[in-house]
């Protein structure tokens, strides 16, 4: 999608502080971190959000979580704990209409959020 910031990051048109990339995903540090570790894991396929996921995306979502498992080990938050957040829609605080997964850690995270 031409005007999607995450599509532009995935294509390399906009630089990012990348921590992972393969043919399906890109992961990079959030520019406005909400925790000491705040990484976004973004499918390269443009999917506007959770509501637009299709049956064909099941393997992609599973791959996202396997990559998150790898990243949290590399970022040294696997044992202390972390949170994976997917915001959906306006009231869910989804600021970019492209499915993405926030991985937050490095400090104690309060509950309930927001």
VEXDO-227817 format. One record per residue: residue in three letters; x, y, z of N, C-alpha, C in turn. Coordinates in pm, 1 decimal. Each point is the difference from the previous one (the first is absolute). Layout:
N
vexgu type: ALA&nX: X&nY: Y&nZ: Z&caX: X&caY: Y&caZ: Z&cX: X&cY: Y&cZ: Z
...
//
This chain:
114
vexgu type: UNK&nX: 84.4&nY: -117.0&nZ: 0.0&caX: -84.4&caY: 117.0&caZ: 0.0&cX: 89.8&cY: 124.5&cZ: 0.0
vexgu type: UNK&nX: -23.7&nY: 90.9&nZ: -89.3&caX: 88.5&caY: 113.4&caZ: -24.3&cX: 16.1&cY: 96.0&cZ: 116.9
vexgu type: UNK&nX: -106.9&nY: 24.9&nZ: 76.3&caX: 8.4&caY: 100.0&caZ: 105.8&cX: 16.2&cY: -60.1&cZ: 139.4
vexgu type: UNK&nX: 24.9&nY: -128.7&nZ: 10.9&caX: 13.1&caY: -67.9&caZ: 128.8&cX: 144.6&cY: 8.2&cZ: 49.1
vexgu type: UNK&nX: 19.5&nY: 59.7&nZ: 117.4&caX: 134.8&caY: 16.0&caZ: 53.8&cX: 68.2&cY: -134.3&cZ: 24.4
vexgu type: UNK&nX: -74.6&nY: -101.3&nZ: 45.1&caX: 62.0&caY: -129.7&caZ: 24.7&cX: 36.0&cY: -70.9&cZ: -130.5
vexgu type: UNK&nX: -78.4&nY: 18.6&nZ: -104.0&caX: 37.4&caY: -54.7&caZ: -131.0&cX: 128.2&cY: 66.6&cZ: -49.8
vexgu type: UNK&nX: 12.2&nY: 130.8&nZ: 23.6&caX: 120.4&caY: 72.3&caZ: -41.3&cX: 121.7&cY: -45.2&cZ: 80.1
vexgu type: UNK&nX: -16.5&nY: -26.6&nZ: 128.6&caX: 110.3&caY: -52.4&caZ: 80.6&cX: 37.7&cY: -138.7&cZ: -48.9
vexgu type: UNK&nX: -98.9&nY: -84.7&nZ: -25.1&caX: 26.2&caY: -136.9&caZ: -46.6&cX: 72.7&cY: -2.0&cZ: -133.7
vexgu type: UNK&nX: -29.9&nY: 96.8&nZ: -86.2&caX: 64.9&caY: 4.5&caZ: -131.9&cX: 137.7&cY: 65.2&cZ: 4.7
vexgu type: UNK&nX: 32.7&nY: 62.9&nZ: 113.7&caX: 128.1&caY: 69.3&caZ: 12.1&cX: -5.3&cY: 146.4&cZ: -40.1
vexgu type: UNK&nX: -116.6&nY: 48.3&nZ: -40.7&caX: -13.5&caY: 140.3&caZ: -40.2&cX: 15.8&cY: 94.9&cZ: 118.8
vexgu type: UNK&nX: -35.4&nY: -46.9&nZ: 119.2&caX: 19.4&caY: 75.8&caZ: 123.3&cX: 91.8&cY: -83.3&cZ: 88.4
vexgu type: UNK&nX: 107.5&nY: 59.9&nZ: 51.0&caX: 92.1&caY: -77.4&caZ: 84.7&cX: -61.3&cY: -32.4&cZ: 136.4
vexgu type: UNK&nX: 49.7&nY: -106.7&nZ: 59.5&caX: -43.0&caY: -39.6&caZ: 133.6&cX: 118.1&cY: -62.8&cZ: 72.1
vexgu type: UNK&nX: -12.7&nY: -10.5&nZ: 130.1&caX: 101.2&caY: -67.8&caZ: 80.9&cX: -41.7&cY: -147.2&cZ: 8.5
vexgu type: UNK&nX: 32.5&nY: -70.9&nZ: -107.1&caX: -46.5&caY: -136.9&caZ: -21.8&cX: 69.5&cY: -98.6&cZ: 94.5
vexgu type: UNK&nX: -79.4&nY: -94.2&nZ: 54.1&caX: 55.6&caY: -107.8&caZ: 81.1&cX: -23.2&cY: -137.2&cZ: -63.7
vexgu type: UNK&nX: -86.9&nY: -5.6&nZ: -101.8&caX: -29.3&caY: -127.9&caZ: -66.4&cX: -65.3&cY: 28.8&cZ: -133.9
vexgu type: UNK&nX: 30.5&nY: -85.6&nZ: -97.0&caX: -71.1&caY: 6.2&caZ: -128.0&cX: 10.7&cY: -134.1&cZ: -69.1
vexgu type: UNK&nX: -109.9&nY: -41.7&nZ: -59.6&caX: -1.6&caY: -114.9&caZ: -89.7&cX: -95.1&cY: 33.3&cZ: -114.7
vexgu type: UNK&nX: -38.9&nY: -97.9&nZ: -78.3&caX: -85.1&caY: 28.6&caZ: -115.6&cX: -143.7&cY: 37.0&cZ: 36.9
vexgu type: UNK&nX: -41.8&nY: -28.0&nZ: 125.2&caX: -138.1&caY: 27.4&caZ: 41.6&cX: -15.1&cY: 113.1&cZ: 101.1
vexgu type: UNK&nX: 106.8&nY: 26.3&nZ: 76.9&caX: -10.1&caY: 92.5&caZ: 113.6&cX: 118.7&cY: 94.0&cZ: 7.2
vexgu type: UNK&nX: -22.4&nY: 110.3&nZ: 68.2&caX: 107.0&caY: 88.5&caZ: 41.9&cX: -27.3&cY: 36.3&cZ: 145.7
vexgu type: UNK&nX: 105.5&nY: 11.0&nZ: 79.6&caX: -13.6&caY: 42.3&caZ: 139.0&cX: 100.4&cY: 110.6&cZ: 25.1
vexgu type: UNK&nX: -45.2&nY: 103.4&nZ: 69.9&caX: 85.7&caY: 115.6&caZ: 23.4&cX: -40.3&cY: 68.7&cZ: 130.1
vexgu type: UNK&nX: 92.7&nY: 79.9&nZ: 53.9&caX: -27.3&caY: 74.3&caZ: 122.7&cX: -102.5&cY: 109.9&cZ: -26.8
vexgu type: UNK&nX: -96.2&nY: 13.9&nZ: 91.1&caX: -101.3&caY: 104.5&caZ: -9.4&cX: 66.4&cY: 136.5&cZ: 18.3
vexgu type: UNK&nX: -43.0&nY: 99.3&nZ: -76.3&caX: 60.2&caY: 133.8&caZ: 10.9&cX: -48.7&cY: 75.9&cZ: 123.4
vexgu type: UNK&nX: -105.2&nY: -47.7&nZ: 63.8&caX: -50.8&caY: 61.0&caZ: 123.7&cX: -19.4&cY: -111.4&cZ: 103.4
vexgu type: UNK&nX: 110.2&nY: -56.6&nZ: 49.8&caX: -10.4&caY: -117.9&caZ: 86.3&cX: -76.8&cY: 25.8&cZ: 128.9
vexgu type: UNK&nX: -81.1&nY: -98.8&nZ: 37.8&caX: -79.4&caY: 5.6&caZ: 121.9&cX: 59.9&cY: -86.3&cZ: 110.9
vexgu type: UNK&nX: 114.3&nY: -60.6&nZ: -26.7&caX: 72.3&caY: -83.7&caZ: 95.5&cX: 145.5&cY: -2.1&cZ: -46.3
vexgu type: UNK&nX: 91.3&nY: -43.1&nZ: 86.9&caX: 140.6&caY: -7.2&caZ: -42.2&cX: 20.9&cY: -82.7&cZ: -127.5
vexgu type: UNK&nX: -77.9&nY: -105.7&nZ: -14.0&caX: -1.9&caY: -76.1&caZ: -124.9&cX: -138.7&cY: 19.2&cZ: -61.2
vexgu type: UNK&nX: -4.6&nY: 53.5&nZ: -121.3&caX: -127.3&caY: 17.3&caZ: -71.3&cX: 28.2&cY: -19.8&cZ: -148.8
vexgu type: UNK&nX: -31.7&nY: -118.5&nZ: -45.7&caX: 23.4&caY: -39.1&caZ: -138.3&cX: -133.6&cY: -23.6&cZ: -67.7
vexgu type: UNK&nX: -9.7&nY: 40.2&nZ: -125.7&caX: -118.0&caY: -28.4&caZ: -80.4&cX: 32.6&cY: -113.1&cZ: -95.7
vexgu type: UNK&nX: -87.6&nY: -97.8&nZ: -8.1&caX: 12.6&caY: -109.9&caZ: -96.0&cX: -113.0&cY: 20.0&cZ: -100.8
vexgu type: UNK&nX: 38.5&nY: 17.8&nZ: -126.3&caX: -94.2&caY: 42.8&caZ: -103.3&cX: 4.3&cY: -94.5&cZ: -119.3
vexgu type: UNK&nX: -114.0&nY: -58.5&nZ: -37.3&caX: -3.4&caY: -78.5&caZ: -123.2&cX: 28.5&cY: 90.8&cZ: -120.7
vexgu type: UNK&nX: 72.0&nY: -51.2&nZ: -96.8&caX: 24.8&caY: 77.4&caZ: -121.9&cX: -125.8&cY: 8.7&cZ: -85.0
vexgu type: UNK&nX: -84.7&nY: -100.6&nZ: 10.5&caX: -128.7&caY: 2.9&caZ: -70.1&cX: -87.1&cY: 105.7&cZ: 65.8
vexgu type: UNK&nX: -58.1&nY: 87.5&nZ: -78.8&caX: -86.4&caY: 103.4&caZ: 58.0&cX: -133.8&cY: -62.1&cZ: 40.3
vexgu type: UNK&nX: -18.8&nY: -6.0&nZ: 131.3&caX: -126.1&caY: -42.8&caZ: 58.9&cX: -39.5&cY: 114.6&cZ: 92.9
vexgu type: UNK&nX: -112.7&nY: 67.2&nZ: -24.4&caX: -33.1&caY: 117.3&caZ: 79.4&cX: -10.5&cY: -23.9&cZ: 150.8
vexgu type: UNK&nX: -46.8&nY: -115.7&nZ: 40.2&caX: -13.6&caY: -27.8&caZ: 142.5&cX: -52.4&cY: -139.3&cZ: 24.9
vexgu type: UNK&nX: -26.2&nY: -29.9&nZ: 125.9&caX: -48.2&caY: -132.4&caZ: 39.6&cX: -127.3&cY: -37.9&cZ: -74.6
vexgu type: UNK&nX: -91.3&nY: 94.5&nZ: -16.0&caX: -128.2&caY: -30.2&caZ: -64.9&cX: 14.2&cY: -38.9&cZ: -146.4
vexgu type: UNK&nX: 113.1&nY: 32.2&nZ: -59.4&caX: 20.9&caY: -32.0&caZ: -141.7&cX: 83.1&cY: -126.4&cZ: -21.4
vexgu type: UNK&nX: 36.6&nY: -69.2&nZ: 107.5&caX: 72.2&caY: -125.8&caZ: -15.7&cX: -88.4&cY: -101.2&cZ: -72.3
vexgu type: UNK&nX: 62.7&nY: -80.1&nZ: -84.9&caX: -71.0&caY: -103.3&caZ: -75.4&cX: 56.2&cY: -136.8&cZ: 36.9
vexgu type: UNK&nX: -71.7&nY: -104.6&nZ: -37.2&caX: 45.4&caY: -135.7&caZ: 28.4&cX: 140.7&cY: -23.5&cZ: -55.3
vexgu type: UNK&nX: 31.5&nY: 62.8&nZ: -111.7&caX: 133.1&caY: -16.5&caZ: -60.3&cX: 111.7&cY: 63.0&cZ: 84.5
vexgu type: UNK&nX: -36.0&nY: 80.4&nZ: 100.0&caX: 99.0&caY: 67.0&caZ: 84.2&cX: 34.5&cY: -77.0&cZ: 127.3
vexgu type: UNK&nX: -60.0&nY: -115.3&nZ: 21.6&caX: 23.4&caY: -77.8&caZ: 121.9&cX: 148.5&cY: -32.1&cZ: 16.7
vexgu type: UNK&nX: 64.8&nY: -47.5&nZ: -103.5&caX: 142.2&caY: -34.5&caZ: 9.8&cX: 84.7&cY: 124.4&cZ: 26.8
vexgu type: UNK&nX: -36.8&nY: 112.2&nZ: -58.0&caX: 72.3&caY: 124.8&caZ: 22.3&cX: -6.3&cY: 40.6&cZ: 147.0
vexgu type: UNK&nX: -117.2&nY: -6.2&nZ: 60.6&caX: -14.5&caY: 37.9&caZ: 140.1&cX: 78.4&cY: -96.4&cZ: 89.3
vexgu type: UNK&nX: -3.3&nY: -126.9&nZ: -31.2&caX: 81.9&caY: -97.1&caZ: 74.1&cX: 147.7&cY: 32.1&cZ: -12.0
vexgu type: UNK&nX: 43.6&nY: 39.0&nZ: -118.5&caX: 139.5&caY: 38.1&caZ: -23.4&cX: 36.5&cY: 122.8&cZ: 82.8
vexgu type: UNK&nX: -92.4&nY: 95.6&nZ: 10.8&caX: 23.3&caY: 119.3&caZ: 82.2&cX: 36.7&cY: -42.1&cZ: 141.9
vexgu type: UNK&nX: -76.4&nY: -90.2&nZ: 58.2&caX: 24.6&caY: -39.5&caZ: 138.5&cX: 128.9&cY: -80.0&cZ: 16.1
vexgu type: UNK&nX: 37.8&nY: -78.0&nZ: -99.3&caX: 129.0&caY: -69.1&caZ: 7.5&cX: 115.7&cY: 99.5&cZ: -8.5
vexgu type: UNK&nX: -14.6&nY: 102.0&nZ: -81.4&caX: 102.6&caY: 104.2&caZ: -9.2&cX: 5.7&cY: 78.1&cZ: 131.2
vexgu type: UNK&nX: -114.1&nY: 30.4&nZ: 59.3&caX: -1.9&caY: 68.6&caZ: 129.1&cX: 73.9&cY: -84.2&cZ: 103.6
vexgu type: UNK&nX: -23.0&nY: -128.3&nZ: 0.5&caX: 68.9&caY: -90.3&caZ: 92.8&cX: 151.9&cY: 12.4&cZ: -15.5
vexgu type: UNK&nX: 47.0&nY: 6.7&nZ: -121.7&caX: 143.1&caY: 15.9&caZ: -28.3&cX: 49.4&cY: 138.3&cZ: 44.5
vexgu type: UNK&nX: -76.9&nY: 103.1&nZ: -32.4&caX: 41.4&caY: 136.4&caZ: 32.7&cX: 10.2&cY: 23.8&cZ: 150.0
vexgu type: UNK&nX: -95.2&nY: -49.3&nZ: 77.7&caX: 4.2&caY: 26.1&caZ: 143.9&cX: 121.8&cY: -65.8&cZ: 64.0
vexgu type: UNK&nX: 43.9&nY: -112.6&nZ: -55.2&caX: 125.1&caY: -60.7&caZ: 48.0&cX: 117.6&cY: 90.6&cZ: -33.3
vexgu type: UNK&nX: 5.0&nY: 46.6&nZ: -125.8&caX: 109.8&caY: 86.4&caZ: -43.4&cX: 1.6&cY: 133.3&cZ: 75.0
vexgu type: UNK&nX: -116.7&nY: 49.2&nZ: 38.0&caX: -11.2&caY: 127.4&caZ: 71.0&cX: 8.0&cY: -16.6&cZ: 152.2
vexgu type: UNK&nX: 21.8&nY: -123.3&nZ: 44.2&caX: 18.3&caY: -32.7&caZ: 142.0&cX: -119.6&cY: 36.1&cZ: 87.9
vexgu type: UNK&nX: -119.9&nY: -19.5&nZ: -52.8&caX: -119.5&caY: 22.4&caZ: 82.5&cX: -85.1&cY: -127.4&cZ: 10.3
vexgu type: UNK&nX: 51.5&nY: -110.9&nZ: -52.1&caX: -77.7&caY: -123.9&caZ: -0.1&cX: -24.5&cY: -53.1&cZ: 140.9
vexgu type: UNK&nX: 94.6&nY: 15.0&nZ: 89.1&caX: -16.2&caY: -54.6&caZ: 134.3&cX: -67.1&cY: 98.5&cZ: 95.3
vexgu type: UNK&nX: 27.6&nY: 128.6&nZ: -14.4&caX: -59.7&caY: 98.9&caZ: 90.1&cX: -146.6&cY: 25.9&cZ: -33.6
vexgu type: UNK&nX: -35.8&nY: -17.0&nZ: -126.9&caX: -138.2&caY: 18.1&caZ: -43.1&cX: -15.6&cY: 115.2&cZ: -97.0
vexgu type: UNK&nX: -106.4&nY: -4.8&nZ: -73.9&caX: -27.3&caY: 99.1&caZ: -104.0&cX: -147.6&cY: -5.2&cZ: -33.7
vexgu type: UNK&nX: -42.1&nY: 94.5&nZ: -79.7&caX: -139.2&caY: 5.3&caZ: -44.2&cX: -2.8&cY: 12.9&cZ: -151.7
vexgu type: UNK&nX: -93.4&nY: -69.0&nZ: -63.8&caX: -25.1&caY: 13.4&caZ: -143.6&cX: -137.6&cY: 64.2&cZ: -12.8
vexgu type: UNK&nX: -4.6&nY: 113.7&nZ: -70.3&caX: -124.2&caY: 76.0&caZ: -12.1&cX: -33.0&cY: 20.6&cZ: -146.7
vexgu type: UNK&nX: -126.0&nY: -22.1&nZ: -34.0&caX: -50.7&caY: 32.0&caZ: -132.7&cX: -119.2&cY: 93.1&cZ: 20.5
vexgu type: UNK&nX: 15.4&nY: 124.0&nZ: -39.6&caX: -108.7&caY: 97.2&caZ: 10.0&cX: -89.2&cY: -14.0&cZ: -123.3
vexgu type: UNK&nX: -129.8&nY: 19.6&nZ: 19.7&caX: -92.7&caY: -15.4&caZ: -111.0&cX: -104.4&cY: 111.5&cZ: 2.0
vexgu type: UNK&nX: -1.3&nY: 78.5&nZ: -105.6&caX: -99.2&caY: 105.3&caZ: -15.5&cX: 28.5&cY: 122.7&cZ: 85.1
vexgu type: UNK&nX: -83.4&nY: 101.3&nZ: -18.7&caX: 16.7&caY: 129.2&caZ: 66.3&cX: -0.9&cY: -13.7&cZ: 152.3
vexgu type: UNK&nX: -100.7&nY: -64.2&nZ: 56.6&caX: -8.4&caY: -13.5&caZ: 145.1&cX: 107.6&cY: -92.6&cZ: 55.7
vexgu type: UNK&nX: 58.2&nY: -83.0&nZ: -84.2&caX: 110.2&caY: -86.4&caZ: 40.7&cX: 135.2&cY: 66.5&cZ: -16.7
vexgu type: UNK&nX: -0.3&nY: 127.2&nZ: -38.8&caX: 122.4&caY: 80.4&caZ: -17.9&cX: 89.8&cY: -49.0&cZ: -113.5
vexgu type: UNK&nX: -60.2&nY: -55.9&nZ: -105.4&caX: 79.4&caY: -37.8&caZ: -116.7&cX: 29.5&cY: 126.7&cZ: -78.8
vexgu type: UNK&nX: 126.7&nY: 42.7&nZ: 1.8&caX: 36.1&caY: 127.1&caZ: -64.1&cX: 43.9&cY: -16.4&cZ: -145.2
vexgu type: UNK&nX: 40.7&nY: -120.2&nZ: -38.3&caX: 39.1&caY: -26.5&caZ: -138.7&cX: -88.4&cY: -113.3&cZ: -51.7
vexgu type: UNK&nX: -73.8&nY: 22.1&nZ: -107.8&caX: -90.2&caY: -103.3&caZ: -50.2&cX: 73.9&cY: -108.6&cZ: -79.6
vexgu type: UNK&nX: 88.9&nY: -67.1&nZ: 68.2&caX: 76.0&caY: -113.6&caZ: -53.3&cX: 25.7&cY: -89.3&cZ: 120.6
vexgu type: UNK&nX: -43.0&nY: -124.7&nZ: -7.1&caX: 15.5&caY: -92.6&caZ: 111.4&cX: 143.7&cY: 1.3&cZ: 51.2
vexgu type: UNK&nX: 16.2&nY: 15.9&nZ: 131.3&caX: 133.2&caY: -3.3&caZ: 59.7&cX: -11.4&cY: -43.1&cZ: 145.3
vexgu type: UNK&nX: 108.2&nY: -54.6&nZ: 49.8&caX: 6.6&caY: -58.2&caZ: 133.2&cX: 105.2&cY: 75.6&cZ: 80.1
vexgu type: UNK&nX: -40.8&nY: 58.0&nZ: 111.8&caX: 93.1&caY: 67.9&caZ: 90.0&cX: 56.7&cY: -104.5&cZ: 96.1
vexgu type: UNK&nX: 131.6&nY: -3.5&nZ: 15.2&caX: 65.2&caY: -83.6&caZ: 99.8&cX: 64.3&cY: 95.5&cZ: 100.0
vexgu type: UNK&nX: -50.1&nY: -3.4&nZ: 123.5&caX: 45.2&caY: 92.3&caZ: 104.2&cX: 58.8&cY: -77.0&cZ: 116.5
vexgu type: UNK&nX: 111.3&nY: 49.6&nZ: 52.9&caX: 62.4&caY: -64.0&caZ: 115.7&cX: 111.1&cY: 85.4&cZ: 55.9
vexgu type: UNK&nX: 71.7&nY: -58.2&nZ: 93.6&caX: 111.6&caY: 71.3&caZ: 61.4&cX: -38.7&cY: 74.5&cZ: 126.0
vexgu type: UNK&nX: -125.4&nY: -7.8&nZ: 39.7&caX: -49.4&caY: 58.2&caZ: 125.1&cX: -129.2&cY: -71.9&cZ: 37.0
vexgu type: UNK&nX: -44.4&nY: 21.3&nZ: 121.7&caX: -127.6&caY: -55.4&caZ: 43.8&cX: -112.1&cY: 75.5&cZ: -73.4
vexgu type: UNK&nX: -91.4&nY: -73.5&nZ: -59.1&caX: -109.6&caY: 59.7&caZ: -77.2&cX: -129.0&cY: -7.7&cZ: 82.8
vexgu type: UNK&nX: -64.2&nY: 112.9&nZ: 18.4&caX: -120.9&caY: 7.4&caZ: 82.4&cX: -118.2&cY: -70.4&cZ: -65.6
vexgu type: UNK&nX: -93.1&nY: -41.7&nZ: 83.8&caX: -125.7&caY: -57.9&caZ: -46.9&cX: -112.9&cY: 55.3&cZ: 83.8
vexgu type: UNK&nX: -109.9&nY: 39.5&nZ: -52.0&caX: -33.1&caY: -3.5&caZ: -142.0&cX: 67.0&cY: 113.5&cZ: -75.9
vexgu type: UNK&nX: 23.3&nY: -20.6&nZ: -129.9&caX: 60.9&caY: 105.4&caZ: -81.6&cX: -101.3&cY: 110.5&cZ: -29.3
vexgu type: UNK&nX: 50.4&nY: 115.8&nZ: -38.6&caX: -82.0&caY: 111.6&caZ: -47.4&cX: -106.6&cY: 40.3&cZ: 95.4
//
